[in-house]
Amino acid sequence: MALMGSPTPLATTYAEARSEFLEAVDDADGRLISYQCPAPGREAENLTLDVAAFGPENAGAAILIVSGTHGVEGYAGSALQQRWLRAGRLHVGDDVAVVLLHALNPYGFSWVRRVNEDNIDLNRNFIDWDAPLPHNEDYDGLADLLVPTDWSDEAQEATTTKLMESAIEHGMEWMQATVSSGQYRHPAGLFYGGAGPAWSQDTLRAIAADQLAQFSRLAIIDLHTGLGPAGHGELILPGGPGDPAYERAVSWWGDDEVKSMVEGESLSADLSGEWLSRLPGWIPGTEVTGVALEFGTVDQLEVMAALRADHWMHAHGDPTDTGSADVRAGMRAAFAVDESEWVDQIDDRFNWALQRVVL
Ligand SMILES: [Zn+2]
């Protein structure tokens, strides 16, 4: 059991996280529906997106807690979901259900990647695919430096130096926005949004229709890691002042705590295609208040180095080779801190956020 007496407080593999999650769901008498992901697991294991519901079946409101939108970030997210289940705080209100969505991107969870089976960042994939694609012209100029074909020590040093020069010339904010706001032209590149709706998007849409549309009010906490100071948890909203969802979030968590992505208050760049903005349109009869809860891990440069190595390996290297273990270890260290103190810290913050939801 990873949560009790194990040297690491987080699961070591997707399969372990999933089996512990399912056990906790079963012990808490949850109602489980699993969706089979067609992509292969790293250890040839079955990949699923699991949805577990608790509380009154005919509740008027629900809290949805999501892990693994960005695969590898699910190690922390899954642990928080399991801790919540094991803590026995299942009753959050007489008319309120809780729905846990485990591993929105199970492929990335299994392969220790942020992206899915098609190198897609799910939170750049939920754009309107009938409209012209957003174009990130500045990314084009950095694409070959970010993910070069050659990953020798010399190539890494040369490309990193050039990227640093660009960052000094244009500023770190420009660099972060250019690299992370999303791009649709480089399928092997970073923060790639895809060429159409991903499996996870289609599946989430089906879940929304079948399991969420019935609620008149829905709060969402989407769990993320990898941005911000270690252990810090920022509440990030896609909207801004004037949006009813934003105003509700401010009334729950406080003006100082809620960071708007569009207002430039957040650690996150303003980006295109995240699912929290898209979901309300699929369930128009439901009043939705959704936030991303983003926990800091390690320094941004370390995160960027891990992402570049991971993308290089999946585009030009061999992710099944024994040498790939180092790259995965770098990804894991960038997005999951295997220390009890860090996990306790993010767990406290998560429970604080959860307790302030008013439905
Ligand atoms: Zn994330």
Boltz pocket constraint, residues with backbone or C-beta under 6 A from the ligand:
constraints:
  - pocket:
      binder: B
      contacts: [[A, 69], [A, 70], [A, 73], [A, 223], [A, 224], [A, 225], [A, 226]]
      max_distance: 6.0
